[in-house]
Amino acid sequence: MTMLEAAQKIPKGVNIVIFIWALIGLYFLLRNPKIRKDFYFWLFTAVIGFMVAWRIVIRILTSRYAAGLIVPFAVLAAVFLVNSAKRRHFIVRLGIYILIAVTGFIVLKMNVDSTTRNSYSDMIAEVFEDLGSSRPEDYTFVVEHDDYSRMLFQTHLGDNVGRLKEENVRDYVLGYRRIYPDTILNAPSKTVTDEISRLDNMRLLASLIERKTSKKIKKQLIYALSGRDECVPVSKDRIVSCPENNLLENGGMELPDSPEESSGKLRTHLGPDFSPGSGGPAARTPRGAYFTFVPADETDAAVAPETIAALPPATVSPPEFDLRDDPAVDGNRSVWIRSSNGTASMLFEKRFGPGGQYEYSMLVQGEKGTEVRVFYEACGADGGREPRTVATLTLPDRRLFQVTTHFSASDPADADGFRVGISVRHGGARFDNFSLTPVSSAPGPD
């Protein structure tokens, strides 16, 4: 950094408005013959000059080292304001008033910008609540060690800020599946390959030069990582109906199974001892779909009925499933799923052929903090089922959201087709308007 660049940091460090007013105030003092003869005035001026010269010679990089100049510059700025109130020629007064108005506008804009930045930091802290404690492998910010403390305090994220090793950046980017909200990725340039930087879900925000002890210059790249998918709030009067090429029958959840059919499905997939507190005989299932539940200590996406039946009543809080008409997200009915101790899921029964890209979307509205997983289940030729996560999100509030995700079913292991579904953990949510559409040419349902 040159001496000129170091000098340019001083106005920023002491506030540009105070700096301008201080220079004019110093000019007014120098015009006063009595002041020019005062020993303390020259001592005061010498101290300021020494502080400015010291900073420029040392070439201190950050603006906070100029903060020591705020007090003397504020005194000089006060001199300007006092002198501006004295009787002067109209043209002089007009010029002073214009200067005060312009600098006042600058102060207002700086305060608005500062408020916006603070609100943004608070918003990030709210959106990423509990991140890290529930998903320790899914960190939101990746920073150099030198920036860790600064980001920790400025964003108010506390323990939710985590470190990610450089060698894991590639896996993190390619495996990113969160869809609400966007993630800021701050990574050393050597860990971001050309292949990763060209991904359509990464947008380069800044390329910073790191100051290191070595002479070699290194870059720090800051990306906005969108995750390819989206979760956006929508109002009920702007809900878009399911597309005509929707592969899912009864995607709008308007057709319920009969009470007898619903009871049979619940017994088949949830066990004969399905708790009445979970809906009981009155619970309805949607036509073409069924519910499953896995306790918190299980790992499979679906659990055998005999497993649930063998659990003591107090071991697992019963899930809640229903096809509700009051309230409904859209139309007459919506799926309601709730689980406080385990994973409750709904899968569509229709099996689709593999191959190609698919867009999978739905409407969701539920309790704040509810964890939702969007997935498809690959069906193996041997009868095995392998759930594959498409995206995950945590509902930030009770608004209605349109969730849109994309996945590819071109894996050879998907040769026997796949089903799609959603699951809920740690809360409850209502779902509606499920849509599965081929993005490129793909076989239709079996």
N, C-alpha and C positions, 0 to 999 in steps of 0.2 A: 504494500500500500504506500502510495506517495504522500508527501507532505500536504499536497493539495487535497487529496482524498481524506486525510486525517482532519484537515480543517473543515471540510464539508460535513463531518460527523458532529461538529459542535452545535450547530443550530438544531439538529435533530435531538441531541441529548438534553438541551436546556429548554426545548419547545420553541418552534420557529417564530411564534408570535412574540414571546418574551424577548427573543433574540433581536427581532426587528425593532421593537420599541426601545430596547436597551441601547442600541446604536444611536437612535435619534435622541434619547435622553442624554447620552454621553456628549453628543454634539451640542445640546443646549447648555450643558455644564461648561464646556470649553469656551462657549461664547460669553460666559459671565466673567468679568475681570476679577471680581472678588474671589470666585472659586479658584481661578487660575493661580492665585497667590497662597492658597491654603495648602499647608504641608500634608494634612491628612488626606486631602483629595488625591494628591499625587501618589501617596502611599497606597491608597485604595486602588488607584488605577494601575500601579505597579504590580500589586498582587494579582489582579485580573490578567494583566499581560503575562506574568510569569506562569500562571495556570494554563493559559492558552498556548504559550510557547512550549511549555513542558509537554503538553499533550501532542502538539504537532511534531516535536522532535522525537518523542518516544514512539509516535504513530500507534497509539492504542486503538485497537480495532472497534470494540463495541462502544455504543453510545452511552452506556451507563457510567463510564468513567468521566464523562463531561458533566455529570449531575452536580459536582461540586461548584460549578459555575452558575447554578440556578439562583443562589442567594444574591450574589453581587449583580447579576443581570436583572433580577427582579427589582432590585433597588433602583437601577438605572431606568428600567421600564416605568417605575413609579414616578421618576423625575419627568419623564416625557408626558405622562398623563397630567401631572400637576401643571406643567408649562402649557399644555394644550388648552387649559381652561382660562388662561390669561387673555387679556384684550389684545387682539392682533388685527392685521389687515384682513378684509373679507376673503381675499384669494387664499391667504395663508390658512385661515380658519377652515375654509372649504376643503383645502387639500388635506388638512389634519383630520377632518371629519370623515372624508372619503377613506383615508388610511385606516381609521378606527373601524369603520363599517366593514371594509374588506377583511381586516384581520379578525374582526368578530365573526364573520362568516367562516373563516378558516378554523377558528376555535370550535364553532358549532359542528362543522363537518368532522373534525378530529374526534369530538365527543361521540358523534353518531357512529363513526367507524369503530371506535373503541367499544361502544355498546354492542354493535353487531358482532365483533370478534368475541366478546365475552359470552354473548348469547349462543354463538356457535359452539364454543367450548362446553357450555352447560348442556347444549342439546346433544353433543356427542356423549357426554357422561350419562345422560338419561337413556339414550338409545342403546348403549352398550352396557346396561346395568347387569351386574353379575357375570359378565363375560370373563372367562378364565376359571372361576370357581366351579362352574358347571361344565365347561368344555375347556380344560386346561391346554388342549392341543390347538385350539382355535384362537389365535391371538389377532387382535385388530391392528395394532401398530407394530412395525418392525423398525427399530432405530439403532443408530450407533450408540456405543456406551457413553460417549461425550454428550449426547442429546437426551439420554434417558431421564435424568433428573429434571431437566427443564420441561420436557413433555409431561412428565408425571404430575408436576404441580400445576402447569398451565391448563391442562385438560380436566383436572379434578377426577381422573379415573382411578386413582389410588392403586389398590392391589390388582385391579383388572388390567393393568398394563403388563405385558409379558415380553420376554426376549425370545427371539427366534434365531437359531444358528444359521450362518450364511449358507451352509450346504443344504439347508432345508427350504430355502426360498423357492426353488423350482417346484418341489412337491407341494408347497403351500399354494402357489399360484395356480398350478394345474388342477389341484384338488379342491379349489375353493367352491363351496356350494351354498354359502349363506346368501339369501336373496333380500334381506332387509337389515340394515341399509347398506350403502356403499362402504367400502373399506379403503383406508388410506395406507398404502404400502410404501415404506421408506427403506430402500435396499441399496447396498453398495453395488456399483455398476458392474463389478466383476462377477456378481452372482446372477445377473439378469442377462441371459443369453439372447441372441437375436430372435430365436424361436419364441421365447416368452414375450419379448417386447413387441412382437407383431400380433399378439393375441388380440382379438377384437373386443375383449372385455377389459383391456387395460388402456388407460389414457394417461399419457405422460403429462404431469402438471409442472414439474420443475426439474432442472439438472443443476445441482449445487456442487461447488468446489469445496472439498474438505481440506482443512488446514491440518497437516500432519507434521510430525517431527522430521520425517524424511523429506528430501527435496522433491520426490516424485509426487505429482499432483494426482489425486484420486477424486472420482466423482461420486456423488450421492444422488440417486434417482428417486423421485417421488411420484408414485402412480396413483390414480383413482381406479380401483378394481371393482367393476360393476357386477361381475358374477354371471353375465349373460342373461339372467332371468330377472324378474322384477316383482315387487309387491307394492302396489300403489293404492292409496285410499280412493274410494269412489262413493258417490252419493246414490241413493236408491233410484232417483229419477234419471240416472245416467247409466244404469245397468244395461249391458249389451247382451242380447239373447245368444244362445248357443249357435255356433255356425252350422250351416246346412251339411257340411261334410264331417260333422262330429261322429266319431266311431262308437261313442258310448250311448247305448240305449238307456233311456230314462235318466240322462245326465242332469235334467232339471229337477230330479227327485220328486216329480209330481205323482208317480204311480207307486202306491204302497202295496206290499204283500198283504194278503188276507190275514186276519188274526191267527188262523191255523197255520198258514205258511210261515208267518213271522215266528210263532212259537217253535215250529220245527227247525227253522234256521238257527234260532238262539240256542236250542238244545244241542244241535249238531256241532256248532262252532264254539259254544261257550260252556257246554256241559249241562247236564240235567238239573244241577243245583244252582242255576243262574239266579242270583238274589232278586227277590221282588223289589228291593230298594233300588235296583238298577233299571226299573221299568216294568219288570215282571210280565204278567200275561198281557198287560195293556201296551207294552212296547211294540212298535211296528218296525219292520225292516223295509228298505227300499227295494223295489222290483229290480232284479238283475245285480244285486250287491249283497254282501254279508259282512258281519262284524266279527272281529277276533280280539283277543286280549292276552297279553303276556305280562306276568307279574314283574315287579322291579328286579327280582333276583334271577330272572331268566334272560336268555340271550337270543332266542329264536324270534322271528317276526310274528309267528303264529304259534299258539300253544295248543297241545292236544286237549280235548275236552276232559279226559280222565285226569290230566294234571291239575286243572282247576278244581275238579270235583274232589280230589284228594287233599286239597289245602284246607286247613282249619278255617272256620268262618272269620276269625279275628286276624288272620295273617295278612290278608290283602283287602284293602278297601275296594269294594265292588265298583266296577266301571259303570257308566251310564250311557246307554244307547237308545236312540229313538228317532222316529221320523215325525217331526213336530209340525203342527199347523199354526201354533201360537207360541212365540212369534215365528214367522218365516222370513228368511232373508229375501227371497224373491218368489213370487207365485203363491201357491197354497201350502207348500211343505218344504222343509229343510231338514237335513241330517243333523242331529245333535249328538255329540260325543264328549264325554268327560272322564278324566282319569286322574286321580291324585296319587296313586301308588302303583305305577306300572304303565304300560303302553297299550292304548286302545286304538284299534285300527278299523278301517272300512276298506274292503277290496271289491272291485267289480268282478263279476263272475266270468264275463266274456274274455276269452283268450284271443290274443292278436298275434298274427304272424310276425316274425322278426324281419329286420332289414329296414334301413332308412332312418330318417330323423323324424321326431314327433314333438308336437307342442301340446303340453298338458296344462290346463288351467282350471281354476275354480274360484268361487267367492267364499270368503271366510270372515266370520265375525265372532269374537269371543272375549274371554276374560284376559285382562292384562297379564303378561308373563306366561301365557300358555305356549308351550313348545309344539310346533307343527312340523311334521316331516312329510315331504312329498316323495313317493317312491314308486318303482315298478318292481314286479316280482317275476324273475326269469324262471320259466318252467322247464326243468330238465327232462330228457327222454326217459330217465330212470324213475321219474316221479318226484324227484327232489325239487325244492323251491329255494331260490336264492334272492332275497330282497336287496335291491340296489337303490341307494339314496339318490334322488334327483336334486333335491334342495331342502334346506332347513330354514326355519324362521321362528322368531319369538314375537308374539303379538305385542306391540308397544302400548296399545290402548284398546278401547272398545269400538273403534271405528270399523266400518266395513271395508275390506281390502279385496282387490282383484289380484290373484296370484297367477303368474304366467311362468312356466318353466319349459325347458327343452332337454331332450335326451336322445341318445342313439341306441337302437336295439340291434346293432349290426354285429355284435359279438357272436362268434361261432357257438358259444355255450348257450345262446338264446334260441337254438335251432328248433325247440319245441314250443316257441311262443312265449308270451308274457301277459301278465295282468297288471293293472294300475291300481293304486290306492293312496290313502293318506292315513296318518296316525297322529295321536294327541298324547302329550305328557304334561303333567303338572298344571292342569287347568281344564277348561272346557271351551268348546267352540261349535258354531253352527256352520254348515257347508252347503253350498248350492251351485247350480250351473256348472257341473263338471263337463269338461270338453277335452277330447283327445283327437287331434287332427294331424295328418301326415304333412310334414313340412316339405319333404321330397317324396318321390314315388315310393310307396311302401305297400305291401300286401294288406288287404283288408282283413276283417275278423274271420276266424275259422267257421 
